[in-house]
């Protein structure tokens, strides 16, 4: 037998076995520094050979970012350099990194200083404050923060497409553009541990989206990358979720004793991409089990002219308002929010609704304003309350009602080219009053609000009715989720026909 064939038969099974083996499991603590008294400013965890995870304490800065130090045979990469410490606190990042790399060199029989690259998942201040401490370190390069500087350094010549290798010596990382949260955002993949470092684009916390189209494209590219390369865990730059699914610590929280774990499993990438696609042109905070999305529009992105905006009223115990939309500006928004009415107006509404249980109620605006600029928590506007439709011979119940916005459930602008989805619904309500709103996409569509007899889904979450046909219109007795329709409050086709 030729030697080449013998070697192939001998080595191929071993190669295939190595390819099938899972990446090295990371050694991550059950509990990180989280703001408790007396904890160190910077926690260091040796997660795997040549990979250290550093977490800045919330007592140093409420952002409490995670930093990653990855070492190879010829150089090391520090991914992010931390946030500015509060007065009276320090951030011993330079000394910590130097000590870790010196120990790494000693363990591998090398006495010289290991060259270091300081790069950033993105340019925000809570990830770049420590750069200055490394500018006088020998054989150290601090990568710039602009798209042009990041792309040039890593060789990302087709930004935001493509990827590039970054060789540390026996350890070649992969670097991918990931704009959306920040124009210069990147992701880094470490093959030996099968770890994907995702910065602020994906982590257990509030994912702020500044460029929606770029963020969507990044999610698609990252999910496609994970189909080509095995990803065992996604490691982001923060933890802001509680260990309880769907519960987010408020921004600025200084103590997080019951945090979600840092690592998300690799399967999260497919869910995340699907969630991002399903958001639409959203404006509300959309909370999922492991993360939440929030939109940060750029100036002028939603510059609608003031106009009048009617609302459907749902709920007696808790009042919800649903915008009566059209498919043209400035009415092209689906909006559901919890509202508060003044005591007298609320009493009049409840009394009238008790005497007319099969009627629906609407609010007619008594002033002109823009939806995006006005509908924010604690904002107020004035409107007249009607039994029935205010444009269709409705009966006035209360005039000049001051409405307070309490909590936004769903807020989304319609996007050109979207097709109607008859099986898509949005859950809202609490206590004994639970509702579903048909998710509106594009012409010809339907606006429908129904009350159900069960808790079909968490408030604000999408619910699907796979067997839906035609417009998807529901009728009393129809089953959906874990409940059945007990009342149809409102159904409208006319304003959404074109």
Residue, then its C-alpha position, 0 to 999 in steps of 0.5 A: x500500500x502506498x505510504x500516502x494512502x496508509x497515512x490517510x487511513x491512519x490519520x483520517x479517523x483521528x482528524x475526524x474525531x478531533x473535529x467532532x469533539x466539543x470545544x474546551x469547556x470554560x471554567x466560569x464562576x457561578x457568581x461574579x463581582x456584582x456590587x457587594x461591599x468589600x469585593x475587588x474592583x476587578x475579578x479575574x477568572x482563568x476560563x481556559x488555557x490562554x483565556x482570562x475573563x475579567x469583570x469590573x465591579x459595579x462598585x467601580x462602575x455600574x456598567x460592570x463590563x466584562x473584558x477578555x484577555x486571549x494569549x497565543x504563542x506570539x502575542x495577546x489580545x485584550x478585548x475592551x479596556x473597561x469603564x471609568x471608575x467612580x471617584x475613590x475607586x481604581x481599575x488595576x487593569x494594566x498591572x493585572x494584564x501584565x501579571x497574567x501575561x508574565x505568568x503565561x510566558x513563564x509557564x511556556x518557558x519564555x522570558x520576554x514580554x509578550x506583545x499585546x494588542x488592545x482592541x475593542x468590541x466597540x467604541x463606547x466609553x465603558x469599553x475604552x477607558x483603560x486604553x491610556x494605561x497601555x500606551x506606554x507598554x512596550x510592544x503594545x498597539x492600541x487599535x483605534x475606535x473608528x470603522x476605518x481604523x478597525x477595518x484597516x487593522x484587522x484587514x476587514x476590506x469588505x466592511x461590513x461584510x466578510x471576516x478576517x483572521x487574527x493570529x496570536x501564534x498557534x491561535x488564530x481568532x476570527x474577527x467579524x464586523x457587527x455594526x448596529x449597536x455601534x458603527x465600529x462594532x466587531x465580534x471575535x471568535x476563538x476556535x480552541x474554546x469555540x467562544x464567540x465574543x459579542x460585545x454589546x450586540x448580544x448578552x443577557x441584558x438590554x440590547x440597544x439598537x442604534x441602526x436597525x438595518x445594520x443590526x438586522x444584517x449583523x444578526x443574520x451574518x453572525x447566525x450564518x457564521x455559527x452555521x459554518x463554525x461551532x459556537x459553544x458559548x456566546x460571551x457578551x460585555x455585560x450582564x443585566x438580566x436577573x436569573x429569573x427569565x424576562x426580568x431585567x435589572x434597571x439601568x444604573x443598578x449598583x447591586x445585582x445579587x441574582x444575576x443571569x449567567x454570563x455565557x449564553x449557549x451557542x443555540x441562542x444565535x438562531x433565536x436572537x436572529x429570529x427575534x431581531x427579524x420579528x421586531x419590525x421597525x420597533x420603538x418599544x422595549x421588547x423583553x425576552x427570556x434572556x435579553x431585551x431590545x431597546x431602540x435608540x433612533x437617530x435624530x430625525x429618524x421619526x420626524x412625523x408632522x403633528x396630527x390627530x391620533x384616535x385610540x381604542x380603549x381596552x380593559x376596565x380594571x387596567x386601561x389600555x389604549x390601542x392606536x387606530x392606524x392607517x398605512x400612511x404617514x403619520x398614522x402608520x404605527x401599531x401602538x398599545x400602551x397602558x394608560x391612566x385616566x383621571x379618577x372622574x373620567x375613569x369612574x364615568x367610563x367604568x359606569x358606562x361600560x358596566x351598563x353597555x358590556x357589549x359596546x367598545x370605546x374610543x378616544x378622540x384626540x382634542x389636540x394635534x401631536x406626533x406619536x413618537x415624540x409624545x408617547x413616552x412613559x409619564x407623558x400626557x395628552x388630552x382626548x375625548x372619550x366615546x362609547x363607540x367610534x368617535x367618527x361613527x356616531x359614537x356617544x360622548x362620555x367625557x371631554x378633555x380627558x388628560x391621559x397619562x402614558x404609563x407603560x408601552x407594550x408595543x410600538x412599531x412603525x409599518x415597513x414598506x413591502x411587508x405582507x400580512x401575517x394572518x396568524x400573528x398576534x400580540x398579547x396584553x392585559x393583566x389579571x382577569x382581563x387578557x387581550x390579543x391584538x392582531x399584528x398589522x404588517x401591510x395591505x390588505x390587513x386587519x385591525x382586531x382586538x379580542x378578549x380571551x379567557x386565559x393567559x395566552x402569552x406574556x404581555x407584549x410577546x408574539x403569539x401564533x395561530x398556525x391554522x390561521x387562514x385569510x385575514x386571520x379574523x377571530x370569532x368568539x369560541x376560537x382557540x388560540x394559545x392556551x385560551x379561547x376568544x370570549x369577546x371580539x372588541x373591535x374589527x376594522x378592515x377599511x383603513x388598512x385595505x390599501 
